[in-house]
Amino acid sequence: MEEGFKNPYRPGAGHMPPYLAGREREFQEFDRLLRQDDILENLVLTGLRGVGKTVLLERLKPKALDAGWQWAAADLSESASISETALAQLLLADLAIITATTTIPAPPINTKVGFAPTDEAEPVQIPLTHDVLVGIYSNTPGLVADKLKATIEFAADQLTSQGKRKVIFAYDEAQNLTDHAKKDEFPLSVLLDVFQSIQKKGIPFMLVLAGLPTLFPKLVEARTYAERMFRVMTLSRLSDDESREAVMMPIERGDCPVKLTPQSVNTIIFESAGYPYFIQFICREVYDIFVQQHVDEEEKVVPIEAIQRKLDADFFAGRWAKITDRQRELLWVVAKLDQPDEEFTIQELTEKGKDLLEKSFSPSNANQMLVSLAEKGMIYKNRFGKYSFAVPLLGRFILRTYGPLAEPNAVPTAERLF
């Protein structure tokens, strides 16, 4: 057995895979956006968890830097959505990363009103640090949006004078940002207002937002013009050919001890359904099991059921534990639809429930439960009133694990892969 070749697969949240398969179309579209002089389109990256949004966002950064853009990035935590002021603090902190190497003349000190300083020496230059930006923000009158616009416009002028005029603000988990009308706090609206305003003035500061499918409807709900402000790229699962590349490329080096047969790869593609996270997870387990079965004469088998159970525990179980028995029953009905991974309506759900359950769901009851399930991240509602699972392969998980209603013999105890 070869020494020193580590398992190359990385199924962690946002971890860069050893080989990024597919996404050529997304890269080409991003290249087009980078060629904008006036920002007419910002970018939304959206898709289910496990589809590779965070990884793609990381891969966009070097392309932007190579094209002469500055890059400021962060995760939009729920704390940033608490208030407009919290959002402003986030934006100023991110902007300061870009401006910290830019200098501006220091304001004169101890100068009496009505008397010009007699020293004609060049003014002292100071860096445009976070503290300076906060000072500009605090001394600007008006609402939070007014303060942000003035501060960003000032920073943009300084950056332009030093050849750093184009800036991308990239935010992951952007679905966390929301308005709070009851508290009279509108951080999402402020974000959109500020960037629309500065972009109309020709300042090339671009927004790149990544998040779950609920993100874009929230943007449009906050400001209807957001529909024209963003180019939406929805990341879907990989094709079979792209999935095959994701499986095979990391182990095609000559010193790799793992060799997969075509049947092995086909099984992994089927079980992962083309979702990048699941490809990485299953391949990591397959690799480790293969290495442990190190005796050449030993028949190589991979216990698919064991891998699925581990995946269930790592990815699905925490979410499933947070919902009620009745909510689980509703999701089981969804999983029994002809195409559970596609969109469904309340009518389709209630009709299917009549066929499967002694006590079905009324439309109003189903609607209330779906709202609650959306809040728990199990499903989401699109702009057209249709629903979808918010967790990839959730339907398969439900059918093979849901108590007495689980599908019998859903998976074999072991599948030969080698």
Summary of the structure (lengths in Angstrom):
residues: 418
radius of gyration: 26.2
end to end distance: 16.4
largest distance: 94.6
contacts: 1253
relative contact order: 0.13
helix: 50%
strand: 11%
